């Protein structure tokens, strides 16, 4: 069996390079740590964005979310059973992958905040 990369797995779920990069970055972070809390998400991705992508991974059956932690799992939804062995092979491999080279054309900078509450420092400056 081919040895899959995080890029190939992320591109299964997202055609857009930036979305696939974010999804892949989060999957790789969960894989490296074993379990990951939302607060421990990579700093390149805002917490709300990380939550959205991690919840999507739970919907797909790649992750499980219990006790506030995300963890790799092998509970795939019915349409994804045909790629289950492919993704399981990736889960078993060591976690060393260079995400920057895998997603070379993705926008990797942190997105600026678009609304919501201001931080205390920002309110004081106004």
N, C-alpha and C positions, 0 to 999 in steps of 0.2 A: 504494500500500500504506500502511496505517496505520502511524504511527510508534509502536512499542511502548515501554512503560516497564518498568523493572526490577520494579515491582509486578506488572504483568500477567504477566510471565515467571515470577516466584516463585510467584504464585497458581496457575499451571498445575500446579506440582509439590506445593504444600502448601496445604491449605484453611485451616489454623490461621494466624491473623494473625501470631502471634509467630514461628512457624517460618518463615513466608514472609518476615518481616522479617529474620531472621537469615540466611536463604539469600540474600535480595536484597542485604543489606549486604556479604556476602562476594563475591557476583558483581560488585557495583559496585566493590569494592576491587581485585579482579583486573583488571577492565576499566580502571580508572584507572591502575594501575601497569604494565599489560601482562603482567607475570609477578609472582607473589607467593609468598613463602616462608611457611610456616605461622607462623613467629615474627613475621611482619609483619602478622598478622591484626588487625583492628580491636580495640581494647582492650575494647569493650563485650561481646565474645564470648570466653568462655574457650577456651583452646587445644584442649582435648579436643572441645568442641562444634564449633569451627571445623573441626577435622579430620574430624569425622563429616559435616558438611554439605558440605565440599569433596570428600570421597570420594563422597558421593551425587551431586554434580555430575559427577564423573568417570564414575560408572556411567551417568548419563543421557546422557553424550556432550557436555556443555556445556564441560567443562574437560579438559585433559590434565595428567598429573602426571609430569614427567620431571626428573631431577636435583634432586629436592627442591623444585621450583617448580611452581606451578599456573598454567596459561595457558589463555585462551579458545581453543576449537577448534570445528570444525564436524563432528565425528564423532558423529552421532546414532545411537542404537539404532533398530532397525527400527520399533517402535511410535511413535517420535517423528518419523519422516520427514515427516509431514504438517505439523508446526509448525516445521520446520527453516528455512524461508525467513523466517518471522516472527521467530525468534530471531536469525537472521543479520542481519536489518535492524537489530535493537537493537544488535548487536555493532559495526556500522559507524558508528552515531551517536556524537557526542561524549559523554563520560562525565558530563556535568553533570546530575545529578538530585538532588533533595532527598529523601533516604531517610526523613527524619523526617515529612514531610508525606505521602509515599506510604503509609506504614504508621502512620497516626495512632493507631490503637487497640492497637498491639502493645506488649507489655511490653518496654521498652528497657533496663531496668537490668540490670546484670550479675548473674547468678545466683550465690548463695552456694555455697561449696564443700560437697559432700556426701560426705565420706569421703576415702579416700586418705591419702597421707602428709602429715604436718604439716610446715610450714616450720620451720626451725631456731629462729626467733624464738618461735614458738608452743610448741615443745618446751621451750625455756629458761624460759618463763613458767610452765609447769606445774610 
